[in-house]
Amino acid sequence: MKLLPEVILQLFKKETSIDSIIPIGGGCIHQAGVFHFEDRKYFLKWNIDSHKMFETEAKGLNLLRATNSVSIPQVIGCGSVNGTDYLCLEYIESSLKSKSFWKDFGSSLAQLHSNTTSNFGLDHDNFIGSLPQNNGQHTNWTDFFIQERLTPQLKLAIDQGLIYSNLNSAFERLFTILPDLVPVEPSALLHGDLWSGNFLVGNDGQAVIFDPAVYYGHREAELAFTRLFGGFESQFYESYQDVFPLQQGYADRADIFNLYPLLVHVNLFGSSYLSSVKQILSRFT
């Protein structure tokens, strides 16, 4: 990466001739790689016109890390070099799961969710994947979920021609009964995009989570998302329940919360996810 010496200068206030970065695959939005500097490894991702995305990601990581509940990569810094924006994090070597990995992961997520505030939302908007995520603050979950989560994604899908407007009526029916379907709970600090691709096993054998879409929401939304694409073992949920029990019937209503990530996937990847949206709507409306 030809810009690496300038990145290092901005981050560490030291000049260097280092320009070698080892590419890392797997991302679908930004370029990413690892570089060595002064006997340490650092993770770097970069792109053009991505400053706002990197800035809000850094804020989210710092907010999660400040809870001291679950392992989060340390943010080294973000900035811009000649029109290319970047985010630098500590590099965490992937390792093998400890024997208590899923138990510890479940309990640490429960501890994260114990962090609460008076409103649902956040004091700034951010992103989920490459899509803007509205975090306007509301005093109750239902209003937040409808106005800041489902409605913006539904409108985007309609505008892109991915969903016909007649599906609106099914959503409108859901909106009217939503307060009766979802129990009232205090807001909880959420990672916001927790699926199996957004955690790794650190060198201590414990979970490290990254690529957040942070906000204060209903904690069942986070648990539902972990079930959407699989990859989390039963001990994870059992441990979570031991530390911070969920209200009765949470598994039956998980699909309601997953309407949001499914609509996000419709907008990002196309209409193949639409059948799941329709099935959920037909079940509850």
Residue pairs with C-beta under 8 A, 6 or more apart in sequence:
1 7
1 19
1 20
1 21
1 33
1 35
1 44
1 46
2 19
3 46
3 81
3 82
3 84
3 86
4 18
4 19
4 20
4 21
4 35
4 44
5 15
5 16
5 17
5 18
5 19
6 81
6 82
7 44
7 79
7 81
7 86
7 88
8 14
8 16
8 18
8 37
9 15
9 16
10 77
10 79
10 81
11 76
11 77
11 79
11 88
12 37
12 38
16 37
18 35
18 36
18 37
20 35
20 36
21 33
21 34
21 35
21 44
22 33
22 34
22 35
23 31
23 32
23 33
24 32
24 33
24 34
24 43
26 32
26 197
27 45
29 47
29 53
29 129
29 130
30 45
30 46
30 47
30 50
31 45
31 46
31 47
32 43
32 44
32 45
32 46
33 43
33 44
33 45
34 41
34 42
34 43
34 44
34 91
35 41
35 42
35 44
36 42
40 90
40 91
41 91
41 93
42 76
42 88
42 89
42 90
42 91
43 73
43 88
43 89
43 90
43 91
43 92
44 86
44 87
44 88
44 89
45 54
45 86
45 87
46 84
46 85
46 86
46 87
47 53
47 84
47 85
48 83
48 84
48 85
49 85
50 85
51 78
51 80
51 85
52 127
53 85
53 127
53 130
54 78
54 85
54 86
54 87
55 78
56 124
56 125
56 126
56 127
57 78
57 87
57 126
57 127
57 211
57 212
58 75
58 77
58 78
58 87
59 124
59 126
59 214
60 126
60 192
60 212
60 213
60 214
61 72
61 73
61 75
61 89
61 210
61 212
62 75
63 189
63 214
64 70
64 72
64 112
64 189
64 191
64 209
64 212
64 214
65 72
65 74
65 75
67 111
67 112
67 115
67 189
69 108
69 109
69 111
69 112
69 114
69 115
70 105
70 108
70 109
70 111
70 112
70 207
70 209
71 108
71 202
71 204
71 206
71 207
71 208
71 209
72 208
72 209
72 210
73 89
73 90
73 92
73 208
73 210
74 89
74 90
75 87
75 88
75 89
76 88
76 89
76 90
77 87
77 88
78 85
78 86
78 87
78 88
79 85
79 86
80 86
89 210
92 200
92 202
92 203
92 208
93 202
93 203
94 200
94 201
94 202
95 201
95 202
95 203
95 204
95 205
96 201
96 205
97 201
97 205
98 104
98 204
98 205
98 206
101 201
101 205
101 206
101 207
102 232
102 233
102 234
102 235
102 236
102 239
103 235
103 236
103 238
103 239
104 206
104 207
104 239
105 199
105 206
105 207
105 236
105 239
106 235
106 236
106 237
106 238
106 239
106 240
106 241
106 242
106 243
107 239
107 240
107 242
107 243
108 206
108 207
109 194
109 222
109 236
109 240
110 239
110 240
110 243
110 244
111 243
111 244
112 188
112 189
112 190
112 191
113 188
113 189
113 190
113 219
113 222
113 244
114 188
114 244
115 188
115 189
116 186
116 187
116 188
116 189
116 216
117 187
117 189
117 216
118 139
118 187
119 137
119 138
119 139
119 187
119 216
120 137
120 138
120 139
120 140
120 141
120 143
120 144
120 187
120 215
120 216
120 217
120 218
121 135
121 136
121 137
121 138
121 144
121 148
121 215
121 216
122 135
122 137
122 214
122 215
122 216
123 135
123 137
124 135
125 132
125 133
125 134
125 135
125 136
126 132
126 133
126 135
126 213
126 214
126 215
127 133
127 213
128 192
128 193
128 213
128 261
128 264
129 193
129 213
129 264
129 268
130 268
131 153
131 156
131 264
131 267
131 268
132 152
133 192
133 213
133 215
134 147
134 148
134 149
134 152
135 148
135 215
136 144
136 147
136 148
137 144
138 144
138 147
138 148
140 184
141 182
141 184
141 185
141 187
141 217
141 218
142 178
142 179
142 182
144 217
145 178
145 182
145 217
145 218
145 221
145 260
146 175
146 178
149 260
150 171
150 175
150 259
150 260
150 263
153 260
153 263
153 264
153 266
153 267
154 163
154 167
154 168
154 171
154 263
156 267
157 163
157 263
157 266
157 267
158 164
158 165
158 168
160 267
162 266
162 267
162 270
162 271
162 274
163 266
163 271
163 274
167 277
167 278
167 281
170 278
170 281
170 282
170 285
171 281
173 285
174 256
174 259
174 281
174 284
174 285
177 284
177 285
178 256
181 253
181 256
181 284
182 218
182 220
182 253
182 256
183 247
185 218
185 219
185 220
185 247
187 216
187 217
187 218
188 216
188 217
188 218
188 219
188 222
189 214
189 216
190 214
190 215
190 216
190 217
190 219
190 221
190 222
191 198
191 209
191 212
191 213
191 214
191 222
192 212
192 213
192 214
192 215
192 217
192 222
193 211
193 212
193 213
193 225
193 261
194 209
194 222
194 225
194 226
195 225
195 226
195 228
195 229
195 231
196 229
196 230
196 231
196 232
197 211
198 209
198 210
198 211
198 212
199 207
199 208
199 209
199 210
200 207
200 208
200 210
201 207
201 208
202 208
218 257
219 244
219 246
220 246
220 247
220 250
220 253
220 254
220 257
221 257
221 260
223 237
223 240
223 246
223 250
223 254
224 254
224 255
224 256
224 257
224 258
225 257
225 258
225 261
226 232
226 236
227 254
227 258
228 258
228 261
228 262
240 246
255 280
255 283
255 284
256 280
256 284
258 276
258 280
259 277
259 280
259 281
262 273
262 276
262 277
262 280
263 277
265 273
266 273
266 274
266 277
